Amino acid sequence: MTLKETLKNILPEPLFNSARETRDAWVRATLWPEATFHPWRQETVQQLHDLHDSQKGKRCFIIGNGPSLRNTDMSKLKNEKTIGMNRIYLMYPELGFQTSYYLCVNDLVIEQCAADIQALTLPRFVSWRSRRWLKKEDNLFFLHTTHTGMKFARDIGGRLWEGATVTNVALQVAFYLGFDQVVLIGVDHNFTTQGKPNTTVVSQGDDPNHFSPVYFGKGFRWQLPDLETSELAYTLARETYQQAGREVIDATVGGKLRVFPRVDYDSLF
C-alpha cells in the first residue's frame, strides 16, 4: 500500500484533503520560481506574447492519435491550420506535410522521443519539465504545465493544467492563438488497454490504441489514460470557448467522447 493510500485510510477525509492540498501547493511553489524566471522561460513568454491572437478568426484542427485517423481522409488538412501531438510525426512522411504546430507535455514521451522532437522544424510547444531532454531553439516554446490546479488557462504564458491529456493543453494553446473554431479529430477517447489510470506500463507488443502499431510499440513506457479527469478538463474547455463566443466541435470518426457537439468530418469541407 502506498503512503497516499495509507493516509487516506487513517485520516478523516477533511484532514486528508487538506494535507493533499498543502502538498500540491508546496509542489507548485517549488516549481514556480524557475518556471517563471529562468531565461528559457522568459524568452518563451515573450515569444508567446507575439503569438497571442495571431490566428484570430480562423479554424484549427487538433489531431489526436487514435486508430480512427486510419478512417479519416487526412489529405483534406493539407491547407488547414493543425496542431499535432506526441508521436503524430510518424505520420508526416505518409501525409506529405507537417502539422502547423506540434505539442508534447508527457515526460515519458519526451524522454523516449527527445531526438525526434528536437529534429522537427515546425513550431513546437513542450512542457517546462522537458528541458532535461531538449535544447532551446527559436521555435521551441516551454510551457509551465502541471498535473494540479484544475482550470482552463486563457494565457499560456502562465501555468496550464494538463487535465490528464495533451489534448486539453492543445485546446488551451489554440484558444490563446485566437482560433474561433477548433475541430477535434482522432480523439477516440477509447482504449483497448485497461488498468488503473495514470499507471506507467511497458508495451509488450504492437500498439492497438493509436494510429500506428509502433506508436507505443514493444518496450515503450507509457501511462494508462485517465478518461474521467480528461472529461472534466474538456468540460472546462467547452465552457471557456462558449463564454468567449467560440466553439469546439468533435469530428472524430466513431469517437466515444460526448463532451463537445459531434459533426461529420467530411461535411466540414
N, C-alpha and C positions, 0 to 999 in steps of 0.2 A: 504494500500500500504506500502511495506517495505521501509526502508531508502535507500537501494540499488536501488530500482525501482524509488523512488522519485528523487534521484541524477541523475539517468540515463536520466530522463525526462527533468531535468532543466539544466544539464551541457552539453556543447558541447562534442561530442564523444572523441576527443583527450584528453580533460581535464579529462573526466570521466575515460578513460583508464589509464591515468597517476595516478590518485588517487587510482584506483584499484591496480595497480602495486606497489604503495607505501605501501598500506595496506598489500598486500601479502608479500612484503619484510619485513615489520615490524613483521608479524606473524612468518615468518621463523627465523628472528633474535632472537625473544624472546624464541623460542623453541630450537634453536641451542645449547646454552651452556650446558644445562642439557643433551640433547640428544647426546652430544659429550663427556662430561667429567664425567657424573655420573658413579659410579663404575660398575653398572649393564651393562651399555652400553660399557664401556671399556672392561669388560670381554667378552661381546658378540663379539665385534670387533676382539679381539684376537682369539676367538674360530672360527670365520668366516674365518680368515686367514688360519687356519688349514684345513678348508673345501674347500678352493679355488681349483678348477680344480680336486677335488678328484674323480669326475665321468667322467673325460675326455675320449672321445671316445665311450661313452655308449649312450643309448637312454633312454628317460624318458617319461612317460605318465602323463600329467596333467589332473586330473579328475575334471571336472565341476560337477555341481549338478542338471543338468536339467532332465526332465522326460525321456529323451532319454536313460538314464542309464538303464531303465527298458527293453529296447530293445537291450541292449549291453551285450554280454557274458563276464561278469567281471571276470569269473574264469580264463580266459586266462592271467590275470595280476598278478597271484599269485607269479610268479618268475621274474616279471619285476620291474624296478625302477619306483616308482609312487609318485606324490605329490597330496595329498588330501586337500580339503579346506573347511572352515566354518563348516558345520554340517555333513560332509562326514562320521564321526564316527558312525552315526546312522546306517550305512550300514555294519560296521565291523562284527557284530555277524553273519549276513547273509552270508557275504563273506567267513568268516572263516580265514581271515588275515587282517592285517592293511596295510595302505599305508606306503611307505618308509619314507615319510616326511609329516608333517601337517603344514598348513598355515592359518592364520586368521588375518585380519587387520581392520575389520569393528567394530567400537566401540559398536554398538547396539548388534551385535552377541556376542562379547566378554563379554560384561556386563551381558547379559542374560544367557550365556553358560559357564561362567568362571569356575564353578565347574567341568563341563565335560572336558574342555580343560586342566585344572590342573591335572585331573586324568589320562590323556593319558600318555603313557610311551615312545612313539616314539619321534624322534627329531621334535621340533615344532618351527616355525617362527611366531612371533606375532609382532604387532605394538608397538612402544615405549609407546604410549598412554595407552596400556593395563596394564601397571604397577599399575594402580589404582585398578585392579581387580585380577591380577595374582601375585604369588610369584615366585621369582627367583629359577630356578633349573638348573642343569648342562646342560640339553639338551633343554632348553628354550631360544631361541635367540630373542633378542629385536631389531627390525628393525626400523629405523627412516623413516617411510613412511609419505608422505604428500599429500594434495589434490591440490597443486600448483606446478609450475615449470616443465612444460612438457618436459620430456626427458626419455630415457631408460638408466638406470644405469648399467654399466658393473661391478661396485664394490658395492656390497650391504652393505658394511661397512659404506658407506656414506648415503646420502639422496636418497630415492626412490619415484618416482611419482606413485601414485596408479592408475591413469588413469581410475577412476570410476569403477574399477573391481578388485577383488582379483586375478583373472586370470592373469592380467598384472603383478602383483607383483610376482606371481609364475613363469612367464616367465623370469623375472629378476633373481630370485633365481636359476632357472635351468641353466641359462646362466653362472652365477657365479660358480656354482658347476662343470661346464665344459661339460655338456651334448652336444653331437654333433647333435642329433636329438631329437626334442620334439614333441610328438603327443598329440593333444587335443582330449578329448572325453567328452561327457556330457556338452559341451559348446553350448547349444542350441541357444543362442543369440535371444531368443524369449520368451516373457512374456505375459501370458493371462491378468494379472492385468495391467491396463493402468492408466496413470496420469502423472503429472509433474515430470520430472526426479529429483532424489535426495530427493524428499519429503518423510518425515517419516510418515508411516501409521501403523495402528494396524490391524493385520489379524482378520477377522470376522468368519473364519471357516477353513476348510481343505485347504491346500496349493496346488494350481494347477500348480505352476511354478517350482517345484522341484521334485526329485525322490520319496519323501515321503510326504503324506498328513500332517504329523506332523512336517515337516521340519521348516516351519514358520507357525505353526498351530495357532489356535484361541488364541488371546491375545498377540501374539508375535509382537514386534515392529521391523519394517524393513524399508529400504529405496527403493523407486522405482528406477528401473535401468536407467542409462544414457547411452544408446547404442551408441549414436553419439560420445561421448567422448571416450568410450571404443574402438570404431573403430579407432580413432586417435592413441590411445595407442598401439593397435595391429599393426597398420601400422609401427610405430616406432620399435616395436619388430621385425617384419618381416625383416625390412631393416637392423637392427643391426645384426641379426643372419646371413643374407645373406652376409654382409660385412666381417663377421668372418669365412665364409666358412661353416656355419652350416645351419640347417633348422628347421622350424616349419611347421608341417602339421596338417590338421584337419580331424579326423576320426569320428567326432560326427555323430551318426546315425540321418539323417534327419535334421541336423543343418542348421540354416539360415545365419551363418557367412560366408562371402565371401572374407575375407582378406588373408587367407592362402590357399595354394593348398589343394584341397579335395582329400581324399583317402578312399578306402573301408576298414573298420576296420578289417574284417576277413582276408584280404589279407596281413596283417602285421605279421601273424603268420605262 
